[in-house]
Amino acid sequence: MRHQPPDPAASPALRVADLVREAPPVGAARVVGIDGRSGAGKTDLADEVHAATGWPVVHAEGVYPGWDGLAKAPALLAEHLLRPLSHGQDAELPTWDWRAGHPGPVRFVPFAPVVVLEGCAATAEPARELLCVTVWLSAPEAVRRRRALDRDGETFAPHWERWARQERSVLRGLEGQADLVLAT
């Protein structure tokens, strides 16, 4: 761990917030990356951190270029979101229109001194080097799958194995590099 361990009695959101507050910024911003496999609870934790702090949240899922695009996400996040924020600039993030299966409109992300970035591969290189804190969420596969299918219904079901293969490849080793690991 790069930082002092947070108070284990605090809620997960407050533990994350404490780590971020004590971490030095990367350039002009402190960005915390919340990562883990599908259904691990990344969005829920990001929403809880937002509720506790007011920090804006960026969801990486809007960036993935389709069902086979997970490996491209860290470079897209680094180039279009994290580097501009580290320079104190607004960001213009490419998006993906999942229904149409092609690029969507650019998303404007205003500069903020602290930002929460959540999503699969949010903490993989080259994005990792531009984050002040990394958080990994884990849960058993059966639990993750149930959560993901409850959330996304039949849209995700035919793609679960395809996406899981990409996760195994792209996310390999990230849990062991995280500043904070939480079981959900």
C-alpha positions as CSV (number, residue, x, y, z in Angstrom):
1,M,0.0,0.0,0.0
2,R,1.2,3.5,-0.8
3,H,-0.9,5.2,1.9
4,Q,-1.8,4.7,5.5
5,P,-4.5,2.1,5.9
6,P,-7.9,3.7,6.5
7,D,-9.9,3.1,9.6
8,P,-11.3,-0.4,9.1
9,A,-14.4,0.5,11.2
10,A,-15.4,3.3,8.8
11,S,-17.8,2.6,5.9
12,P,-16.1,1.7,2.6
13,A,-17.0,5.1,1.1
14,L,-15.4,6.9,4.0
15,R,-12.3,4.6,3.9
16,V,-11.9,5.6,0.2
17,A,-12.5,9.3,0.9
18,D,-9.9,9.2,3.7
19,L,-7.3,7.7,1.4
20,V,-8.0,10.2,-1.4
21,R,-7.8,13.2,1.0
22,E,-4.4,12.0,2.2
23,A,-3.0,11.2,-1.2
24,P,-0.9,13.7,-3.1
25,P,-2.6,14.8,-6.3
26,V,-1.3,13.8,-9.7
27,G,-0.8,17.2,-11.2
28,A,-3.8,19.3,-10.5
29,A,-6.3,16.5,-9.6
30,R,-6.8,13.7,-7.3
31,V,-8.6,10.9,-9.2
32,V,-9.5,7.7,-7.4
33,G,-9.9,4.6,-9.6
34,I,-12.5,2.0,-8.5
35,D,-11.9,-1.3,-10.3
36,G,-13.0,-4.9,-10.2
37,R,-14.8,-7.4,-12.4
38,S,-18.4,-7.0,-13.6
39,G,-20.9,-7.1,-10.7
40,A,-18.3,-6.5,-8.0
41,G,-20.1,-3.3,-6.8
42,K,-18.0,-0.5,-8.4
43,T,-20.9,1.7,-9.3
44,D,-22.5,1.3,-5.9
45,L,-19.3,2.2,-4.1
46,A,-18.7,5.2,-6.5
47,D,-22.2,6.4,-5.8
48,E,-21.7,6.0,-2.0
49,V,-18.4,8.0,-2.2
50,H,-20.2,10.7,-4.2
51,A,-23.0,10.8,-1.6
52,A,-20.5,11.2,1.2
53,T,-18.2,13.7,-0.5
54,G,-20.0,15.3,-3.5
55,W,-17.1,14.4,-5.7
56,P,-18.2,13.8,-9.3
57,V,-18.2,10.3,-10.7
58,V,-17.1,9.2,-14.2
59,H,-18.3,5.7,-15.3
60,A,-15.8,4.0,-17.6
61,E,-18.5,1.8,-19.2
62,G,-19.5,4.6,-21.4
63,V,-16.0,4.6,-23.0
64,Y,-15.5,0.9,-23.8
65,P,-15.7,0.6,-27.6
66,G,-18.1,-2.4,-27.6
67,W,-18.2,-5.9,-26.2
68,D,-14.6,-6.5,-27.4
69,G,-13.2,-3.2,-26.3
70,L,-12.1,-3.6,-22.7
71,A,-8.4,-3.6,-23.4
72,K,-8.7,-0.2,-25.2
73,A,-10.3,1.5,-22.2
74,P,-7.3,2.3,-20.0
75,A,-5.5,4.2,-22.9
76,L,-8.7,6.1,-23.8
77,L,-9.3,7.0,-20.1
78,A,-5.6,8.2,-19.8
79,E,-5.6,10.2,-22.9
80,H,-9.1,11.8,-22.9
81,L,-9.9,12.1,-19.2
82,L,-7.0,11.7,-16.8
83,R,-4.3,13.7,-18.6
84,P,-6.5,16.7,-19.1
85,L,-7.7,16.6,-15.4
86,S,-4.0,16.3,-14.3
87,H,-3.3,19.5,-16.2
88,G,-6.3,21.3,-14.6
89,Q,-8.3,21.1,-17.8
90,D,-11.8,20.0,-18.7
91,A,-11.9,16.7,-20.5
92,E,-13.8,15.5,-23.6
93,L,-14.3,11.7,-23.3
94,P,-15.3,9.5,-26.2
95,T,-18.4,7.4,-25.6
96,W,-19.9,4.3,-27.1
97,D,-23.5,3.9,-28.1
98,W,-24.2,0.3,-26.9
99,R,-27.6,0.1,-28.6
100,A,-26.3,1.2,-32.0
101,G,-22.9,-0.5,-31.7
102,H,-20.8,2.5,-32.8
103,P,-19.2,5.5,-31.3
104,G,-21.5,7.9,-29.5
105,P,-21.2,11.6,-28.7
106,V,-18.3,13.1,-26.9
107,R,-18.9,13.6,-23.2
108,F,-17.8,16.8,-21.6
109,V,-16.3,16.3,-18.1
110,P,-15.5,19.6,-16.3
111,F,-12.3,19.8,-14.3
112,A,-12.7,19.1,-10.6
113,P,-9.9,18.8,-8.0
114,V,-11.2,15.4,-7.0
115,V,-12.9,12.9,-9.3
116,V,-14.1,9.3,-8.8
117,L,-13.5,7.0,-11.8
118,E,-15.2,3.7,-11.7
119,G,-15.3,0.7,-14.1
120,C,-13.5,-2.4,-15.2
121,A,-9.9,-1.6,-16.2
122,A,-10.1,1.9,-14.6
123,T,-6.9,1.2,-12.8
124,A,-4.9,-0.6,-15.6
125,E,-1.9,1.0,-17.2
126,P,-1.6,3.6,-18.7
127,A,-4.6,5.0,-16.6
128,R,-3.0,3.8,-13.3
129,E,-0.1,6.2,-13.4
130,L,-2.6,9.1,-13.4
131,L,-4.5,8.0,-10.4
132,C,-3.8,9.0,-6.8
133,V,-5.6,6.1,-5.2
134,T,-6.7,2.7,-6.6
135,V,-9.4,0.5,-5.1
136,W,-10.2,-3.1,-6.0
137,L,-13.6,-4.7,-5.3
138,S,-14.0,-8.4,-5.3
139,A,-16.9,-10.8,-4.9
140,P,-17.5,-14.5,-5.8
141,E,-18.3,-15.1,-9.5
142,A,-21.8,-16.4,-8.8
143,V,-22.6,-13.2,-6.8
144,R,-21.1,-11.0,-9.5
145,R,-23.0,-12.7,-12.3
146,R,-26.3,-12.4,-10.4
147,R,-25.7,-8.7,-9.7
148,A,-24.7,-8.0,-13.3
149,L,-27.7,-9.8,-14.8
150,D,-30.1,-8.2,-12.3
151,R,-28.7,-4.8,-13.3
152,D,-28.4,-5.3,-17.1
153,G,-30.9,-8.1,-17.7
154,E,-30.7,-10.1,-20.8
155,T,-28.6,-7.4,-22.5
156,F,-25.5,-8.7,-20.8
157,A,-26.4,-12.4,-20.5
158,P,-25.2,-13.5,-24.0
159,H,-21.9,-11.5,-23.5
160,W,-21.0,-12.6,-19.9
161,E,-18.3,-15.2,-20.9
162,R,-16.9,-13.0,-23.7
163,W,-16.5,-10.1,-21.3
164,A,-15.2,-12.3,-18.5
165,R,-12.3,-13.5,-20.8
166,Q,-11.3,-9.9,-21.4
167,E,-11.5,-9.2,-17.7
168,R,-9.2,-12.1,-16.9
169,S,-6.6,-10.8,-19.4
170,V,-6.9,-7.0,-18.8
171,L,-7.4,-7.0,-15.1
172,R,-4.7,-9.6,-14.3
173,G,-2.6,-8.5,-11.2
174,L,-4.6,-5.3,-10.5
175,E,-6.0,-6.5,-7.2
176,G,-2.5,-7.0,-5.8
177,Q,-1.5,-3.5,-6.8
178,A,-4.5,-1.7,-5.3
179,D,-4.2,0.7,-2.4
180,L,-7.4,-0.7,-0.9
181,V,-9.1,-4.1,-1.5
182,L,-12.7,-4.5,-0.5
183,A,-14.7,-7.7,-0.5
184,T,-18.3,-7.0,-1.5
